[in-house]
């Protein structure tokens, strides 16, 4: 019961973060969930919940999607997901914890030091680089958001186009990830039960987040997320 309540709250808060900033759900959830459940279970449960959230956001913002900008990130992300899921299925769980901790700290350092000063031009090369890195990290631990955030934040004309395009990209790559995990036998009855709870929580969270999307101070929230990533990354390195 306690695990279920904690899971619900973590997913709900992550949904608010994702739908108000464009990313952060999986980073937040994967910082905490592996502490209360097996790593691989957390990865699949977060994936299923995120798909529900992204469907909801994409439907609401569908008119702002830039399909041309999505093409190369989507294609390369699906390839990257296959690599990440293969690692997830075969690697030792303690190694996965260490990898996730390092990834969290590295992403926090990047967004703190360079995200506001980095300019990326649209095109096949940059789109494929961002998509591939995102796919590998997404398949491995559902934390593929930052590479695509860096790309879409630079190439989109306004924040509605940014939010709609990045969520649509996450949705397509997430669905491919779900299919690959099913093929590997990673979708269990326990995961599906957690996913039902997570679906309710994330719909509530995404509704709240979308309502504050135009009002929230993006800079302050991202600084808080960055600080949280560093703290959790250090804790995971020490504990595991």
N, C-alpha and C positions, 0 to 999 in steps of 0.2 A: 504493500500500500504506500509506504513512504517513498519507495523507488518510483512508483507510478506518479505520485504527486510532484516529486522533484523533476521527473522527466517532462511532465506537462508544463511546469513553470519555465524550465530551461527552453523548451521549444517555443513557448509563447513569447518570451522576451527576445529570443533570436528572431522570431517573425517580425516583431516591431522594429528591430535593428535593420533587418534586410529590406523591408518595404519602405523604410524612411531614408535609407542611404544608398540602396542598390546592391549592397553586399554586407557580409558580416554574420549571417545566420549560422552557417556551417562552422565558421571559425569560433563563434561564441559557444555553440552547442558541443563541438568536438573538443573544446577546452575543458568541459565539465563532465559530459556523459561518460567518457571512458573511466572516470573515477568510480562510477556507480554501476557500470555494466561492462561486459566484454567489449573490446575495441571494435571487432568486426560487426557485432550486433549494433553498436552505436552508429557505425558508418552506414549500414543499410537502413536503419530506422530514420536517420537524419536525411538520407537520400529520398526515401518515400515521402516524408513530411515536406521536404523542399519542393518536390514535384507538385504537390497539392498547392502550395503557396504560389509557385511560379505560374501555374495555370490561372489562378485567381488574378494575379497582377497583370499577366499578359492579356487576359480578356478585357480588363478595365482600361489598359493603355494601348490596345491593339492598333489604333489609328496613328500612333507615333512611332511604330517600329520601322527601322531603316533596314530593309532586307539585304540591300547591297552591301552594307557594312558588315553584316552578319556572316556572309558566305564563307570566307576563308577561316575565320575563327571557329565556325561550326564544324567544318570539314576536318580541320586539324584537331579540334577538341575531342572528336569521337575516336580518332586514332590514339590520342594521348590517354583517353579513358581506358582503352584496352590494355595499355602498358601498366597504368596505375592499378587496375583491378587484378591483373596477373600478379603484381607484387603483393597486393593485399591478401590474396588467396594463399600465397606460398611463404610469405615472410613470417618470422617470429614476432609475437605480439609485443615483446619488450623492445625490439628494434623499431617497430612501428611507433611506439610511444616516443622514443628518442627522436625519430625522424619528424614527427608532428611537432614536438617541442622546438626543434631547431627551425622548422618552417614558420611557426608562429612568431618567434623572435625575429627572424629575418624579414618577414612581411612587416612587422611593426617598425623595424628600423628603416625599411624602405619608405613606408608611408609617412613616417615622421620626418625623414631627411630630404626625400626627393620628390614625392608625389606632386607637390604644388609647383615644382620647378621643371618637371619633365614634360616635354612635348613630343608626341608620337604622331607621325603622319599616317593617314589611312593607306591601305594597299595590301597586296597579297602577302608580301614578306612579313611585315609587322603583324598582320592579322594571323598568319600561320604560326609565328613564334609565340604570340600571346595565347592562341588557342591550344597549341601543343602543350605548353607548360601548364596551362590551366587544366587541360584534360588529364595529364599525369597526376597532378596534385588532387584533382577532383575524384579520380578513380581510386587513389590511394587512401585519402582521408576526408573527402568532401570539402577540401579547402582550396578549390581552384578559382575562387573569386578574384583575388588581387591582380593577377596578370591581365584579366579581362577588364577589370576596373580601370587599370592604368591605360589600356588601349581605348576603350569606349569613352572614358572621361576626356581624352584628348581629341578624339575624332568627331564626337557628336556636337551638334550646334546648340542644343539646349538640354536641360535636365530631363524633360519628358521623353525626348528621343533617346537619351542615355539610359534612363530607367527601363523604357519599353524594350529597347534593343538588347540590353544586357540580360534582362530576364528571359527574353525569348531564346537567346543563345544558351543560357543556363538550362532552360526547359528541354530543348532538343538534346543537348549533351547528357542531361540527367536521365531522359527516357532511354537513351542508348546505354547508359551505365546500368540502368535497372535491367534491361534485357540481357546484358552481359553477365550481371550478377546472377540472374535467374539461370543462365546457361551453366554457370560455375556451381550451381547448387547452394548459393549463399542466401537465398530467400527462404526463410524458415517460418513456421507457424508463429513462433515467439516474436519474430520480427514484424510479422503482419499485425499481430495484436498491438504491439507498441506503435505501429504506424497509424492505426485507427485513432489511438489517443493523440498522437502527434498531429494528425490531420485536423482535429478539432482545435487543438491549441494554436496551430500555426495560422488557421483561418482567422481566429480571433486576433492574433498578433498582427497579421498582415492588414486587417481592417483598421486597427488602431494606427499602425505605421503609415498607411496611405493617407489617413486623415491628418497626420501631422507632417506629412512630406513637405508641404509648402511653408510650414511655419518653423520647423526645427532648425537650429543652428548646426549646420553640417560640420563645420570645423571643430566645434567643441565635442560633438558626439564622436567624430573620428579620432580625436585625441584620447578620449576615454577608451575607445575600442583598442587603440594602439597600446595604451598603458596596460589594459587587461590582458592582451596577448602576451606582452613581455612577462607579466607576473605569472600567468599560467604556464608559459613556456619554461620559466625557471623552476617552478614547482614540479613540473613533470620531469624535467631533467634530473632534479634531485631525488624525487620519489621513486622514479622508475629506472 
